[in-house]
Amino acid sequence: MTNNQETLLKVEHLCQYFGATKAVDDVSFEVKKGEVFGLVGESGCGKTTTGRSIIKLYDITSGSIFFKGIRISAGILSYQEDIRKAKAEYNEKIATVTDPTEKNLLSQELKQRIAARKADIKRARFDQKNCDKQYSKQMVAAVNAKYRALLSRATEAEKPALKKEYSNELRKARKAKLVTQIQMIFQDPVASLDPRMTVREIISEGLIIRGERDKKVIDQKVYEMLELVGLVREHASRYPHEFSGGQKQRIGVARAIIMQPELIIADEPVSALDVSIQAQVINLLNDLRHSLGLTILFIAHDLSVVKYFSDRIGVMYFGKLVELATSDELFKHPMHPYTKSLLSAIPLPDPIYEKTRQRIVYKPLAEHDYSVDKPSLREVAPGHFVQCNDAEFAKYKAQLEQA
Amino acid sequence: MENKLHVKDLTISFRTTNGKVQAVRGIDFDLAKGETLAIVGESGSGKSVTSKAILGILAGNSIIEGGEIIYDGKDLLKIPEDEFHKIRGDKIAMIFQDPMSSLNPIIKIGRQLTEAMILKGKSRQRESRENFNKYLKTLNKRMIEAIAKDDASKAAALTAKCKDFDKFEYKHLELENAYNVARSAASEAVSDIVDILFEIEKNALKDGNYRIKNVKNLALTSINPWVVSVKADALRASCAAMMAGIKDLKIVSEKLTKINAILEEALALEQPNFFAMGYYLTFSGEKEVPNKPVPELNAYLRQYLDEKFMLSFIADAKQALVYSAKVSCKEMEEAIAVLKQYRSVFQAEKLDKKACESAHKILSKKVIETIDLLDIKKDSLVYTFSSGFKTEIDKYFNGLVKNPKEAKRFAKQQADYDRRVAKGKEPDWKVVPASYTDLELVKRNMLNQIDRMVAHFEELIAANDNCDFDAKAVALIDFLKANASGVVNKVTKRIAKARAIKLMEEVGISEPRKRYNQYPFEFSGGMRQRIVIAIALAADPDILICDEPTTALDVTIQSQILELINRLKAERQLSIIFITHDLGVVANMADRIAVMYAGKIVEYGTSEDIFYHSAHPYTWALLSSMPDLDTNEKLDAIPGTPPDMLYPPVGDAFAQRNKYAMKIDFERQPPMFKITDTHYAATWLLHPDAPKVEPPKAILDRIARMEEKRGVQNDQ
């Protein structure tokens, strides 16, 4: 279901540094509309940070994030570094040349390059700040066009109602934000719900912030969502502590989908739940995904669940995306040694197999020789990307052909 | 196999503002040595409560309604708190789910690791001294009573013998103490030298002069006839050379290496038999022991001791033991008679408080008198009888007062509620259900205790006839010896540090010397859990309780930690109780599995039984609700939530969520049906009259798939 569909989310060379720590380092991937994209990796490998960068909880260090074709996030470090590099490069060159005209030429070139990068930086800063403003401008324009046309055609009797609706819609359009079409479901259902708010307040909070004021509409929507996630209307007036873990997670899901998001970032939504409840929540997400046409970025460390739920899977290791493939392909032909090690660690409900299971240990320094040839993410088979250098690329290709 | 832990009919409730929550409702299991028992179930099924009960760390509002947890002959539910101190952490250790919350964030890892070692070391010393004095005194008394009843001169000779024992024990301690001081100095020095060499290599030596001087002092302290003797001069020379060239780190590290070599060689030497040596030096009149290699010397001294003293002393001790056992048997017979006589007091329809209390006094006295003072094994059933019995009596008479009050309150509240409902109001409060003390149960418990005591005494009397008193006498002397050396065995900070670093290496922490001085926040999740495991292992426990130790960790780390636990289990013959809800993990770890639901064990068997031939619908539901790598169809989620244990269901607790439930499931609780010798399940489906039901397709498919996969693997 992933082929020839529009790209909903595109992450390009995303870097997120916290001081000297490179939490996410040059990660690129695309999420197609309607698919579930799984991100796996051990704790601290940057998968959560990636999710949070996408939803703009952090200002990213470098790279760009495109959502529905619009750049919602952009970092500037790579441009700054390019300027620094260019300066060093050209200064060296200039020092070696003696001819004054050539010298002049070189410094001209340098100036041009710096100017181009500075323009890039300016654009990135602008996009980073103003993507929502641009979006709301578009929305306002659309609403204006629609209602002006309607008003011109309407009779005098219809006009007051229409005007009211118009002003309502206009207010919403002014407050519209592109990023609210990305919603998040968190790991811990207990910690992510405010204990002092009723379920109604929790679920409707986003709507109200977005400018919805009509109580009836809000209630209607809240009830709809509750029923969608398998709860009942009566639950709306209760507090979170009155629910079990699975029900709390359902409330978290309802809070996310009431905003009618196109993309949901599910950050370990089932890790904190019991097995039986886990299955309930996974089934719920699966149903919603089909009925609402959701796209989900599914972050988890339980590989059995990720395999079950995702169409494509990206494997992260220490801030880098090391392998990316459809989930069947990844589990059938894991290429990168880290993926192999990760797959060998999955416990299965089969005691006889478990007694003989050998875990493969991943030792990056022993596996790869990246001293000369630097690795990058390359496509070894259609849709199957692996982080490798030239020698490894040839090796992986040969392996795939054999299999 | 040897049974380490035995849990029988354990019932635990919690007192809450809404009433009594029944957390554990009569569970039985046992744990063999070197075995892993997994307890599987949803949260709230009572699995953690069970483990906390075993460790005696239940919350304050818990009520232990009945049952017993037998460890090492003791009932952990009855023993007093200060006896529990010797078990908790020492014999039974626990690893918790969240490693961060079980470590103190503001104390360095090293101190947290060594804290228990040092504390336990001190208390062991104290205990050893008390034991030694007490037992030697009793032995002397019993010897006189057994052998020289009316013979004053013989009695004097026996007393002299005991005094001799004490005297040369004293010499033994003196020798051993000196040896220990020297040896621990040597091991401290070695550990320091390794540290300093490490830091010199890394070019980060701090307080160099002071520490090198300290090493010199330690090295010189280690000069002792039995530690560093032959090479003492070389050692002194090296130390002097080192101090002379202290400014030059190259010389220092060279000399340190030399000293280290000497000390390590010394540490590898065999320990002489100080016990025998003590006797030789005290009574032979010689000032020095013969000059021989240690093994030969040990043999010679041993023989000398045996001939001159030990054999006759053991013979006397044996006689004393036989006599003591006889006395105790006689007491036991009397006690049985008294117990049987007073049993009727507790059989009455309504117990009489005065009669009960006086009976308790008499019984406790009688039971305590049966204790064989020379028996080194403490019969805690006897020790705890009095307090345990008193608790039951108090419970009964408290219940007698409180039950009517509770009934009155309940009736009043219920009437109030009904009145409001009748008026058409809808009260926003609920009637707190009445919680009565089950007087019949308490009475039965009392009678059970008496019966058990009688059975226990009869067993002991029967066992006494074919008891090996020779072995017992040797064991007693060994016990005295062990306690005597326990007095001199001191755990200093340095020794504890060396031990902690060894432990850290054992659990797979790299660079333990550097890690020793770090704080918990500097460790990653997996490393923190390793530290917690190291702390749990520091006391060398028998039983390790792991309460979801890997739930907070990701797959690779989880795999490493599980491997670590499995390896330690094999190396140390640990018995493990493994609590989890992840069945994949269970398949890896468990020898046997108990599936718990709503405070009861619903299925119990080996891991093969549970995974390939499971019989309870709840086990089926658990197994089919988790996806594996080949699952494509919709998951079979268990509908609904576990029942509210304030109002436990009448029938099978799982009936409401069970698609296989029959009518009887809602009416009566199923008993444990036996499937095979190792496999039990509590479900009416196993009743001969029940309709035949197949496990869900998802499970059968998975088993078939697994078999197929394994077949492929075996062929390769």
Interface residues (C-beta under 8 A of the other chain):
Chain A: G41 E42 S43 G44 S244 G245 G246 Q247 D274 V275 S276 I277 Q278 A279 Q280 I282 N283 N286 H301 D302 L303 S304 V305 K307 Y308 F331 S341 L342 A345 I346 P347 L348 P349 D350 P351 I352 Y353 E354 T356 R357 R359
Chain B: E42 S43 S524 G525 L553 D554 V555 T556 I557 Q558 S559 Q560 L562 E563 H581 D582 L583 G584 V585 V586 A587 N588 A590 S607 E608 F611 A621 L622 L623 S625 M626 P627 D628 L629 T631 N632 K634 L635 D636 A637 I638 T641 R702 M706 K709 R710 Q713
